[in-house]
Amino acid sequence: MAKAVFYHAGCRVCVSAERMVVEYLDPAQVTTEIVHLGEQSARIGEAEASGVVSVPALVLDGQVYHINYGASLEDVKKG
């Protein structure tokens, strides 16, 4: 089964992207985890190590897909 992690910071762009992307992922084929970096700042390093440079972003089986520009991870760190 594929694994997806959707990273976001809770902004309007991120929440909209989360709803759209997660709705289209088939739960029978993809295990999806939602990570709100504004609430789980300890996971910013994990996101960076995965290649995420801005949110919202989806990491699917190790491949990063930057969906739209909501905020850079540098902005999230300042947050």
Secondary structure, 3 states (H helix, E strand, C coil): CEEEEEEECCCHHHHHHHHHHHHHCCCCCEEEEEEECCCCHHHHHHHHHCCCCEEEEEEECCEEEEEEEEEEHHHHHHC
